[in-house]
Amino acid sequence: MIVNGRIQSYPFFRIGMMLVGGILVADALRSVVASVEWQWLFVGILFLSLVAWFGLKAHPIVQTTLLLALLFTGGAWRMSCYEEGLECDFTGEQEDYEAVVVAPPLEKERSFKCVLFITDGRMRGKKVNAYFQKSVDRAVGSSETPSLGLAVGDGIKVSSVFDNAEDGGAYNAGRFNYGRQLLVRGIAARTFVADGSWSRAVVNLGGMSSFGRLALHLQALRDRMLVRLRASGIAPEAYATIAAVTLGDKSALTAELRESYSKAGASHVLALSGLHIGIIYGFLSMIFLRRRISIVGTALILVAIWLFAMMVGMGASVVRSVVMVTVYTLIMMLNSEKASFNGLLVAAVLILLWSPAALWDVGFQMSFVAVAGILACNSRVLRSHSYRVMLAKGGLWRAVSLVVVSVAAQIAVLPLVMYYFGRVPLLFIIANFVAIPLTTIIIYMTFLLLLTSPVVILANSLSVCWQHVASGLGWLTQAQNSALSWVASLPCASVDGVHVNMLQLLLYYLFLVMLYWLSFYVENMYMSAHGFRLVERRYRDVRFERLKGG
């Protein structure tokens, strides 16, 4: 396909920009414009677009303008409907209702916090943050480890008062808005459940979608896997890391461990993202595809990674990675040079259509920016002739790609890190050389343990071997934690207290975009000055003629 500019090679770029614009405007006019008004505006523009395309056959500029306006109002309508779906009235009175646990309980100082999906009652169909009061006997002067005794998928009957979920107010020093995170997670309210005011029950999940019920069952399966790992005797700190990098459960991570990974510049290892999905995809490819691409094998791989994404909670970074893998798998036979960027843009559009509030998710922002930086670097550096010559030499030159990718991702995400956390990690290259290979081995070993766990129960000899592998996994994970803690303890590991405002953030990314496009201009000038441009054009003409003839 011949396009009339670089921007035409990425059709989803303009779609995404108009969608984001509509989401931002709808959020800003939340108290002024209702969803039904955005709906009628969308229908009106749709009617005008159909008339312009098929009736009047208007000028292409008019058609394009109407299409962009349609995308803008569509994004605004979707965001308005999403926000109105979370609105609810609070009576301040005790209410009886049924609910199902959709997130594992987290222990607080005086309560257990978990997320409930209301299946019956006035708040039916909404998710709420529930704080269960600890039993007095266990909370004070008891040596027994407190436990709520609930897991994902358990049904309960509750009597409590619903209250407005804390909106978080203005941004704090780190510019993390708690109210926005509640919006991203779809939390409509909060409630405090007194000890003795709830009981277990068999609830009807008819109010939950089929997708939600499947995700609930898969997340319950994840909890059972975590229980099996916890019972294997792995040290608590090692278990916390394994649970985070393999099954996306960060509840066991301590503040000290998170801080060590953050200062070392390896926080991305603890968050399921493209690194983890790529490792899983590669593992499944070795099983199902082997030497050639099979339609059945490809379908099984895609189904498996989507089920895995549902099992770990469908986080923004996981969904982005899975969508990109799906798009790449479906179009890789076309040998399209723009497949990677378009896959990233398709993932962004799909996620925003599914959950428009994901635009304010810190993980969503950092994930997409990091991958965009890697793809941009890949198109400008890793595909250069000089890099291919170095790569052909083998040896240590192959490690250059890891350094380049790490630096590109860090440069791209650095402004967001400074904006939200006020930190600049300096030794991230060393940390990634340690974390990425070890994380790959940890993921493979963990899945091996989980897959063989049902068989091990049948034979004691296999159980001994299984326990040895689990011990080795715990030792390897602890070695990774210790290495990253040592990197974080170095005096030059990171610079803290470096905050940027929104204007500085935008200017930084504007500078990076201008620098990226300037590289094309410099390259064209260099190639023209040395006669390479004419050779390249002749090569493209010959290739185009061959394609036409073929």
C-alpha positions as CSV (number, residue, x, y, z in Angstrom):
1,M,0.0,0.0,0.0
2,I,1.3,3.4,-1.0
3,V,0.6,6.2,1.6
4,N,1.0,9.9,1.3
5,G,3.0,10.4,4.5
6,R,4.3,8.8,7.7
7,I,1.2,9.6,9.6
8,Q,-0.9,7.6,7.1
9,S,1.0,4.5,8.1
10,Y,-0.5,4.7,11.6
11,P,-4.3,5.1,11.1
12,F,-5.0,4.4,14.7
13,F,-2.9,7.3,15.8
14,R,-5.6,9.8,14.8
15,I,-8.3,7.5,16.1
16,G,-6.6,7.4,19.5
17,M,-6.0,11.1,19.7
18,M,-9.6,12.0,19.0
19,L,-10.8,9.3,21.4
20,V,-8.5,10.7,24.2
21,G,-9.7,14.2,23.4
22,G,-13.3,13.2,23.8
23,I,-12.6,11.4,27.1
24,L,-10.8,14.4,28.6
25,V,-13.5,16.8,27.6
26,A,-16.3,14.6,28.9
27,D,-14.5,14.3,32.2
28,A,-14.0,18.0,32.4
29,L,-17.7,18.7,31.7
30,R,-18.9,15.8,33.9
31,S,-21.3,18.0,35.9
32,V,-22.5,20.0,32.9
33,V,-23.1,17.6,30.0
34,A,-25.0,14.3,30.6
35,S,-24.4,11.1,28.7
36,V,-27.7,11.3,26.9
37,E,-26.6,14.7,25.4
38,W,-23.3,13.2,24.2
39,Q,-25.4,10.3,22.8
40,W,-27.6,12.6,20.7
41,L,-24.6,14.6,19.5
42,F,-23.0,11.3,18.4
43,V,-26.1,10.2,16.6
44,G,-26.4,13.6,14.9
45,I,-22.8,13.6,13.6
46,L,-23.2,10.0,12.5
47,F,-26.2,11.0,10.4
48,L,-24.3,13.9,8.9
49,S,-21.4,11.6,8.1
50,L,-23.6,9.1,6.3
51,V,-25.2,11.9,4.3
52,A,-21.7,13.3,3.4
53,W,-20.3,10.0,2.4
54,F,-23.2,8.4,0.5
55,G,-25.6,11.2,-0.3
56,L,-23.8,14.4,-1.1
57,K,-20.4,12.7,-1.7
58,A,-18.8,15.7,0.0
59,H,-15.1,16.7,-0.2
60,P,-12.7,14.2,1.4
61,I,-11.7,16.9,3.9
62,V,-15.3,17.3,5.0
63,Q,-15.7,13.5,5.3
64,T,-12.5,13.3,7.4
65,T,-13.6,16.1,9.7
66,L,-16.9,14.5,10.3
67,L,-15.2,11.1,11.0
68,L,-12.8,12.7,13.5
69,A,-15.8,14.5,15.2
70,L,-17.6,11.2,15.4
71,L,-14.6,9.6,17.1
72,F,-14.4,12.6,19.5
73,T,-18.0,12.4,20.5
74,G,-17.9,8.7,20.7
75,G,-15.1,8.9,23.3
76,A,-16.9,11.5,25.2
77,W,-20.1,9.4,25.2
78,R,-18.3,6.4,26.4
79,M,-16.5,8.2,29.2
80,S,-19.8,9.9,30.4
81,C,-21.6,6.6,30.5
82,Y,-18.7,5.0,32.5
83,E,-18.8,7.8,35.1
84,E,-22.5,7.8,35.4
85,G,-22.4,4.0,35.9
86,L,-20.4,4.6,39.1
87,E,-22.7,7.2,40.5
88,C,-25.0,6.2,43.3
89,D,-27.1,7.8,46.1
90,F,-26.1,7.3,49.7
91,T,-29.0,7.1,52.2
92,G,-26.8,6.8,55.4
93,E,-29.0,3.8,56.5
94,Q,-28.1,0.2,57.1
95,E,-28.7,-2.0,54.1
96,D,-28.9,-5.7,53.6
97,Y,-27.3,-7.1,50.4
98,E,-25.5,-10.0,48.9
99,A,-22.0,-9.8,47.4
100,V,-19.1,-11.9,46.0
101,V,-15.5,-11.3,46.8
102,V,-13.6,-10.3,43.6
103,A,-10.2,-9.3,45.1
104,P,-8.2,-11.1,47.9
105,P,-8.5,-9.4,51.3
106,L,-5.6,-7.2,52.4
107,E,-4.8,-6.9,56.1
108,K,-4.8,-3.4,57.6
109,E,-4.1,-2.3,61.1
110,R,-7.7,-2.6,62.3
111,S,-9.5,-4.2,59.4
112,F,-9.4,-6.3,56.3
113,K,-9.9,-4.6,53.0
114,C,-11.3,-6.4,50.0
115,V,-13.4,-5.6,46.9
116,L,-16.9,-6.8,46.7
117,F,-19.2,-7.1,43.7
118,I,-22.8,-6.5,44.8
119,T,-25.1,-9.2,43.4
120,D,-28.4,-8.3,45.1
121,G,-29.7,-5.2,46.8
122,R,-30.0,-1.5,46.0
123,M,-26.4,-1.3,44.8
124,R,-26.6,-4.3,42.6
125,G,-24.0,-4.5,39.8
126,K,-21.5,-2.1,41.5
127,K,-18.0,-2.8,43.0
128,V,-17.3,-1.4,46.5
129,N,-14.3,-1.3,48.8
130,A,-15.3,-3.2,52.0
131,Y,-13.4,-2.8,55.3
132,F,-14.2,-5.8,57.6
133,Q,-13.6,-5.1,61.3
134,K,-11.1,-7.4,62.9
135,S,-12.3,-9.6,65.7
136,V,-11.6,-8.1,69.1
137,D,-10.3,-11.4,70.5
138,R,-7.8,-11.8,67.7
139,A,-6.8,-8.2,67.3
140,V,-5.9,-7.6,70.9
141,G,-3.6,-9.8,73.0
142,S,-3.9,-12.9,70.8
143,S,-1.0,-14.8,69.3
144,E,-3.2,-16.2,66.6
145,T,-2.5,-14.8,63.1
146,P,-5.6,-12.8,62.2
147,S,-7.5,-13.9,59.1
148,L,-10.7,-12.9,57.5
149,G,-11.2,-16.4,56.0
150,L,-12.5,-15.2,52.7
151,A,-11.1,-15.8,49.2
152,V,-11.9,-14.7,45.7
153,G,-15.3,-16.2,44.6
154,D,-16.8,-16.5,48.1
155,G,-20.3,-15.3,48.5
156,I,-21.5,-13.4,51.6
157,K,-24.6,-11.7,53.1
158,V,-23.8,-8.3,54.6
159,S,-25.6,-5.6,56.5
160,S,-23.7,-2.3,56.4
161,V,-23.9,1.4,55.4
162,F,-22.6,2.6,52.1
163,D,-20.6,5.8,52.0
164,N,-18.9,7.8,49.3
165,A,-15.6,6.4,48.2
166,E,-12.8,8.8,49.2
167,D,-12.2,11.0,46.2
168,G,-8.7,11.8,47.2
169,G,-9.1,15.6,46.7
170,A,-6.1,17.3,45.1
171,Y,-2.9,15.7,44.1
172,N,-0.4,15.0,46.9
173,A,3.3,15.7,46.8
174,G,3.8,12.7,44.6
175,R,0.9,13.7,42.4
176,F,-0.9,10.4,42.9
177,N,-4.6,10.9,42.9
178,Y,-6.4,8.2,44.9
179,G,-9.8,9.3,43.6
180,R,-8.6,8.7,40.0
181,Q,-7.4,5.3,41.0
182,L,-10.9,4.4,42.4
183,L,-12.3,5.6,39.1
184,V,-9.9,3.4,37.1
185,R,-10.8,0.4,39.2
186,G,-14.5,1.0,38.9
187,I,-15.1,1.4,42.7
188,A,-18.4,3.1,43.3
189,A,-18.5,3.3,47.1
190,R,-17.1,2.1,50.3
191,T,-18.5,0.4,53.4
192,F,-17.4,-0.6,56.9
193,V,-18.6,-4.1,57.9
194,A,-18.8,-4.6,61.7
195,D,-17.7,-7.9,63.2
196,G,-20.7,-10.3,63.2
197,S,-22.7,-8.4,60.6
198,W,-21.8,-10.7,57.7
199,S,-22.1,-14.4,57.0
200,R,-21.2,-16.8,54.2
201,A,-23.9,-17.5,51.6
202,V,-24.5,-19.0,48.2
203,V,-25.2,-16.0,46.0
204,N,-26.6,-15.7,42.5
205,L,-24.1,-14.4,40.0
206,G,-26.8,-13.6,37.4
207,G,-26.0,-9.9,37.7
208,M,-22.4,-10.5,36.6
209,S,-21.5,-10.8,32.9
210,S,-20.3,-14.1,31.5
211,F,-16.9,-12.5,31.1
212,G,-16.9,-11.4,34.7
213,R,-17.9,-14.9,35.9
214,L,-15.1,-16.5,33.9
215,A,-12.6,-14.0,35.2
216,L,-13.8,-14.7,38.8
217,H,-13.3,-18.4,38.4
218,L,-9.8,-17.9,36.9
219,Q,-8.9,-15.6,39.8
220,A,-10.1,-18.1,42.3
221,L,-7.8,-20.6,40.5
222,R,-4.9,-18.1,40.9
223,D,-5.6,-18.0,44.6
224,R,-5.4,-21.7,44.9
225,M,-2.0,-21.6,43.0
226,L,-0.8,-19.0,45.4
227,V,-1.8,-21.2,48.4
228,R,0.2,-24.1,46.9
229,L,3.2,-21.9,46.5
230,R,3.0,-20.5,50.0
231,A,2.8,-24.0,51.4
232,S,5.9,-25.1,49.6
233,G,8.1,-23.6,52.3
234,I,9.6,-20.7,50.2
235,A,10.8,-17.8,52.3
236,P,8.2,-15.0,52.7
237,E,10.2,-12.4,50.8
238,A,11.0,-14.8,48.0
239,Y,7.3,-15.9,47.8
240,A,6.2,-12.2,47.6
241,T,8.5,-11.7,44.5
242,I,7.4,-14.9,42.9
243,A,3.7,-14.1,43.4
244,A,4.2,-10.7,41.8
245,V,6.2,-11.6,38.8
246,T,4.2,-14.7,37.8
247,L,0.6,-14.3,39.0
248,G,0.4,-10.6,39.5
249,D,-0.3,-10.7,43.3
250,K,1.5,-7.9,45.0
251,S,-0.3,-8.2,48.4
252,A,2.7,-9.9,50.0
253,L,5.3,-7.3,48.9
254,T,6.8,-5.4,51.8
255,A,7.5,-1.6,51.6
256,E,11.2,-2.3,51.9
257,L,11.2,-4.7,48.9
258,R,9.2,-2.3,46.7
259,E,11.6,0.5,47.7
260,S,14.6,-1.6,46.7
261,Y,13.3,-2.5,43.3
262,S,12.2,1.2,42.7
263,K,15.6,2.6,43.7
264,A,17.4,0.0,41.5
265,G,15.2,0.9,38.5
266,A,13.7,-2.6,38.3
267,S,10.1,-1.9,39.4
268,H,8.8,-3.0,36.0
269,V,9.8,-6.6,37.0
270,L,7.3,-6.6,39.8
271,A,4.4,-5.5,37.5
272,L,3.1,-7.9,34.9
273,S,3.8,-6.4,31.5
274,G,5.3,-7.1,28.0
275,L,8.4,-8.7,29.5
276,H,6.3,-11.4,31.3
277,I,3.8,-11.9,28.5
278,G,6.7,-12.2,26.0
279,I,8.3,-14.9,28.2
280,I,5.0,-16.8,28.5
281,Y,4.4,-16.5,24.7
282,G,7.9,-17.8,23.9
283,F,7.3,-20.8,26.3
284,L,4.0,-21.6,24.7
285,S,5.4,-21.2,21.2
286,M,8.1,-23.8,21.9
287,I,5.2,-26.2,22.9
288,F,2.6,-25.5,20.2
289,L,4.4,-24.0,17.2
290,R,7.9,-25.7,17.2
291,R,9.4,-25.2,13.7
292,R,6.5,-23.8,11.8
293,I,3.4,-21.7,12.3
294,S,0.2,-23.7,12.9
295,I,-3.2,-22.2,12.9
296,V,-4.4,-24.5,15.7
297,G,-1.2,-23.9,17.7
298,T,-1.5,-20.1,17.2
299,A,-5.1,-20.2,18.3
300,L,-4.3,-22.2,21.4
301,I,-1.5,-19.7,22.3
302,L,-3.8,-16.7,22.0
303,V,-6.5,-18.3,24.0
304,A,-4.0,-19.3,26.7
305,I,-2.5,-15.8,27.1
306,W,-6.0,-14.2,27.2
307,L,-7.1,-16.6,29.9
308,F,-3.9,-15.7,31.8
309,A,-4.7,-12.0,31.4
310,M,-8.1,-12.6,32.9
311,M,-6.6,-14.7,35.7
312,V,-4.2,-12.0,36.8
313,G,-6.9,-9.3,36.8
314,M,-6.7,-7.7,33.3
315,G,-4.3,-4.9,34.3
316,A,-3.6,-2.2,31.7
317,S,-0.1,-3.3,31.1
318,V,-1.1,-7.0,30.7
319,V,-4.0,-6.1,28.4
320,R,-1.7,-3.9,26.3
321,S,0.8,-6.7,26.0
322,V,-1.8,-9.4,25.1
323,V,-3.5,-7.2,22.5
324,M,-0.1,-6.4,20.9
325,V,0.8,-10.0,20.8
326,T,-2.5,-10.9,19.3
327,V,-2.2,-8.2,16.6
328,Y,1.4,-9.1,15.9
329,T,0.5,-12.8,15.6
330,L,-2.3,-12.2,13.2
331,I,-0.4,-9.8,10.9
332,M,3.1,-11.1,11.1
333,M,2.6,-13.1,7.9
334,L,2.1,-9.8,6.1
335,N,5.7,-8.7,7.0
336,S,4.4,-5.2,7.8
337,E,7.1,-2.8,8.9
338,K,4.6,-0.7,10.9
339,A,3.0,-3.7,12.7
340,S,4.6,-2.9,16.0
341,F,3.5,0.7,16.3
342,N,0.1,-0.1,14.9
343,G,-0.3,-2.9,17.4
344,L,0.5,-0.5,20.3
345,L,-2.0,2.0,19.0
346,V,-4.7,-0.7,18.5
347,A,-4.1,-1.9,22.1
348,A,-4.5,1.7,23.4
349,V,-7.8,2.2,21.5
350,L,-9.3,-1.1,22.7
351,I,-8.3,-0.5,26.3
352,L,-9.8,3.0,26.3
353,L,-13.0,1.8,24.7
354,W,-13.3,-0.9,27.3
355,S,-12.4,1.3,30.2
356,P,-11.9,5.0,29.3
357,A,-10.8,5.8,32.9
358,A,-7.6,3.8,32.2
359,L,-6.3,7.0,30.7
360,W,-5.5,8.2,34.3
361,D,-4.0,4.9,35.3
362,V,-0.3,5.3,36.1
363,G,0.5,1.8,35.0
364,F,-1.3,2.4,31.7
365,Q,0.7,5.6,31.0
366,M,4.1,4.2,32.0
367,S,3.5,1.0,30.1
368,F,2.5,2.6,26.8
369,V,5.2,5.3,27.0
370,A,7.9,2.7,27.7
371,V,6.9,0.5,24.8
372,A,6.6,3.5,22.5
373,G,10.2,4.5,23.5
374,I,11.4,1.0,22.8
375,L,9.7,0.8,19.4
376,A,11.0,4.3,18.4
377,C,14.5,3.3,19.4
378,N,14.1,0.0,17.5
379,S,13.2,1.8,14.3
380,R,16.1,4.3,14.6
381,V,19.0,2.3,16.2
382,L,18.5,-1.4,16.3
383,R,17.7,-1.6,12.5
384,S,20.7,0.5,11.5
385,H,23.4,-1.0,9.4
386,S,26.1,-0.4,12.0
387,Y,24.1,-2.3,14.7
388,R,23.5,-5.3,12.4
389,V,27.2,-5.5,11.7
390,M,27.9,-5.5,15.4
391,L,25.2,-8.1,16.1
392,A,26.7,-10.4,13.4
393,K,30.0,-10.5,15.3
394,G,28.2,-12.2,18.2
395,G,29.7,-12.3,21.7
396,L,29.2,-9.3,23.9
397,W,27.8,-7.3,21.0
398,R,24.5,-9.1,21.5
399,A,24.2,-7.6,24.9
400,V,24.1,-4.1,23.3
401,S,20.4,-4.7,22.4
402,L,19.5,-5.2,26.0
403,V,21.3,-2.0,27.0
404,V,19.8,0.0,24.2
405,V,16.3,-1.2,25.0
406,S,16.7,-0.5,28.7
407,V,18.0,3.0,28.1
408,A,15.2,3.8,25.6
409,A,12.5,2.6,28.0
410,Q,14.0,4.5,30.9
411,I,14.4,7.8,28.9
412,A,10.8,7.5,27.7
413,V,9.3,6.8,31.1
414,L,11.6,9.1,33.1
415,P,9.4,12.2,33.1
416,L,6.4,10.2,34.4
417,V,8.6,8.7,37.2
418,M,9.7,12.2,38.2
419,Y,6.1,13.5,37.9
420,Y,4.5,10.8,40.1
421,F,7.4,9.7,42.3
422,G,10.1,12.3,42.2
423,R,12.8,9.8,41.6
424,V,15.5,9.2,39.0
425,P,17.1,5.7,39.1
426,L,20.7,5.8,37.8
427,L,21.8,2.2,37.9
428,F,18.9,0.7,36.0
429,I,21.2,-0.9,33.4
430,I,23.0,-2.9,36.0
431,A,19.7,-3.9,37.7
432,N,18.2,-5.0,34.4
433,F,21.2,-7.2,33.6
434,V,20.5,-9.0,36.9
435,A,16.7,-8.9,37.0
436,I,15.7,-9.8,33.4
437,P,17.6,-13.2,33.1
438,L,16.7,-14.2,36.6
439,T,13.1,-13.3,36.2
440,T,12.9,-15.4,33.1
441,I,14.2,-18.4,34.9
442,I,11.9,-17.7,37.9
443,I,8.8,-17.6,35.7
444,Y,9.7,-20.9,33.9
445,M,10.4,-22.6,37.2
446,T,7.2,-21.4,38.8
447,F,5.0,-22.5,36.0
448,L,6.8,-25.9,36.0
449,L,6.0,-26.2,39.7
450,L,2.3,-25.2,39.2
451,L,1.8,-27.5,36.2
452,T,3.3,-30.5,38.0
453,S,1.7,-29.9,41.3
454,P,-1.4,-32.1,40.7
455,V,0.8,-35.0,39.6
456,V,3.2,-34.7,42.5
457,I,0.4,-35.5,45.0
458,L,0.2,-39.0,43.6
459,A,3.8,-40.0,44.4
460,N,6.0,-39.3,47.4
461,S,9.2,-39.6,45.4
462,L,8.0,-36.9,43.0
463,S,7.0,-34.8,45.9
464,V,10.6,-34.8,47.2
465,C,11.8,-33.7,43.8
466,W,9.1,-31.1,43.6
467,Q,10.1,-29.7,47.0
468,H,13.8,-29.5,45.9
469,V,12.8,-27.5,42.9
470,A,10.7,-25.2,45.0
471,S,13.7,-24.7,47.4
472,G,15.9,-23.9,44.4
473,L,13.3,-21.4,43.1
474,G,13.2,-19.7,46.5
475,W,17.0,-19.5,46.7
476,L,17.2,-18.0,43.2
477,T,14.5,-15.4,43.9
478,Q,16.1,-14.5,47.2
479,A,19.4,-14.0,45.3
480,Q,17.7,-11.6,42.9
481,N,16.2,-9.7,45.8
482,S,19.6,-9.5,47.5
483,A,21.3,-8.3,44.4
484,L,18.8,-5.6,43.7
485,S,18.9,-4.5,47.3
486,W,22.6,-4.2,47.1
487,V,22.3,-2.1,43.9
488,A,19.7,0.1,45.6
489,S,22.0,0.6,48.6
490,L,24.8,2.2,46.5
491,P,25.1,5.9,47.1
492,C,24.6,6.7,43.4
493,A,21.6,4.3,42.9
494,S,19.0,7.1,42.5
495,V,18.3,10.8,42.9
496,D,15.2,11.6,45.0
497,G,13.1,14.7,45.3
498,V,13.2,15.5,41.6
499,H,9.6,16.6,40.7
500,V,8.4,18.1,37.5
501,N,5.1,19.9,36.9
502,M,2.6,19.2,34.1
503,L,4.1,21.9,31.8
504,Q,7.6,20.5,32.1
505,L,6.3,17.0,31.5
506,L,4.6,18.0,28.2
507,L,7.7,20.0,27.1
508,Y,9.9,17.0,27.8
509,Y,7.9,14.7,25.6
510,L,7.5,17.4,22.9
511,F,11.3,17.7,22.9
512,L,11.7,13.9,22.5
513,V,9.2,13.8,19.6
514,M,11.0,16.7,17.8
515,L,14.3,14.9,18.4
516,Y,12.9,11.7,17.0
517,W,11.6,13.3,13.8
518,L,14.8,15.4,13.4
519,S,16.7,12.1,13.2
520,F,14.8,11.3,10.0
521,Y,15.7,14.7,8.5
522,V,19.4,14.3,9.4
523,E,19.4,10.8,8.0
524,N,17.9,11.9,4.7
525,M,20.4,14.7,4.5
526,Y,23.3,12.4,5.1
527,M,22.1,9.8,2.7
528,S,21.5,12.4,0.0
529,A,24.9,13.9,0.5
530,H,26.6,10.5,0.1
531,G,24.4,9.2,-2.7
532,F,22.6,6.6,-0.7
533,R,19.1,8.1,-1.3
534,L,19.2,7.4,-5.0
535,V,20.2,3.8,-4.5
536,E,17.5,3.3,-1.9
537,R,14.8,4.7,-4.2
538,R,15.9,2.5,-7.0
539,Y,15.8,-0.5,-4.7
540,R,12.3,0.4,-3.6
541,D,11.1,0.8,-7.2
542,V,12.6,-2.6,-8.2
543,R,10.9,-4.2,-5.2
544,F,7.6,-2.6,-6.0
545,E,7.7,-3.8,-9.5
546,R,8.5,-7.3,-8.4
547,L,5.5,-7.2,-6.0
548,K,3.2,-6.0,-8.8
549,G,4.5,-8.7,-11.1
550,G,4.2,-11.4,-8.4
